[in-house]
């Protein structure tokens, strides 16, 4: 496995988490293996595999049903959504304080309840 600096390792985990969130949101895939994720990123498959292991250790992904596959946990979806929004907010033109796909308020538990991200934005304004 190639050596990956700790800073690059964190960046790789962020990129993998964001692309998994994007894939889930776009309906591309809910379970991925390192080779599939590497096709969407400018990262070697070995680096993606290492990043997925780090995300698993952080409880953001877990093993999928297929051999060598991973899927986002509930916390992984939330964190992936936050990081995706932070990275791409200028491109998506999502107004400050609006939630993103995968937000708790879109779940059955949150339906009809105030969105925490909108509430936080209003409180900080």
N, C-alpha and C positions, 0 to 999 in steps of 0.2 A: 504494500500500500504506500502511495506517495506521502511524504511528510507534508502536513498541513499546519501552518502556524496557528496559534490559538485565536488570533484576530480573524484570520481567514476562515477558521473553523466556525466561528460565531456567524460570520457573514454567510457561509454556506448553509448553516442551519436556518437562518432567516430566509434565504432565497428558496430553500426547499419547502419550508413551511408556507411561504406565500404562494408558491406555484401549486402546492397541494390544495390550498384554500381556493385558489382560482379554478383549478380543475374541478373541484367539487361544486363550486358555484355555477360553473358553466355546463355542468352535467357531462364533462369529459370522462371523469373517472373518480370513483370514491375509494379505490384501492390501487396502490401503485407499487412498482418495484423500482430499485435504483436505476436500472437501464432506461425505463420509461421516463422517469423524472429528468435524467441527464439529457434526454433528447430536447427538453424544453429550456435547459439552462446551459451556460457555457462552463460546465464543470465536468470533470471526468467521473465516470460511474463510481469509481472507488471513493471519491470525495463525497458523492451523494450518499453512498452506503454508510460512510462514517457519520455524515450529518443525520441520517435517519436514526442511527443508533443513539446519537446524542439527544435527538428529539424524543426517542423512546425512553431514555433515562430520565428525561424531564417530564414524562407523562403527557406529552403533546401528541404522540402517535402511539399506536399499538399494532401488534402483528395482525395482518389481515387473514382472511380465510385461505387465500392462495399461498403456495410456498414462496417465501421470500418477499411477500407483499406487506405493505403498511397502510394504515388508514388513520385519519385524524380522530383524536378523542374530542369530547365536548369542549374541553379546555383548549385543545389544539385548534378547533374551529374558531373559538373566541379570540385566541391570541393571533392566529393566522389572519383573521379578519382585521384586527387592529393594526397589525404590521402591514398588511396589504393596503389598507386605507392610508396609513402614514406614508408609505412609499409612493402611492399613485394618486393621491388626492388632487394634485394639480391636473392630472390627465383625465380623471373621472369627473371633475368639476362638482363633486359632491359638497353641498354646503356644509360649513362647519356645524357640528352638532348633530347632523343627520346620521342615522345608523346605516350600517352596511348589511348586505345579505349575510345571513347566519347570526344576526343579532338576536339576543334573547327575546326581544319584543315580538319577533316573528314566529316564535315557537308556540306550541299549544299552551305552555305555562304562562307565557307573556302576553298572549292575545288579549287586546282590550285594555292592557295596563300601560302606564306611561313608560316610554323608552328611557333607560338609564343614561344612554349617551346624549340624548336631547336634554334631559334633566341636568346633567353635568355641565353641558355647554351653556345652558340658561343661567346656571348658578355662577359660572365664571365670568359672565358678560357684565 
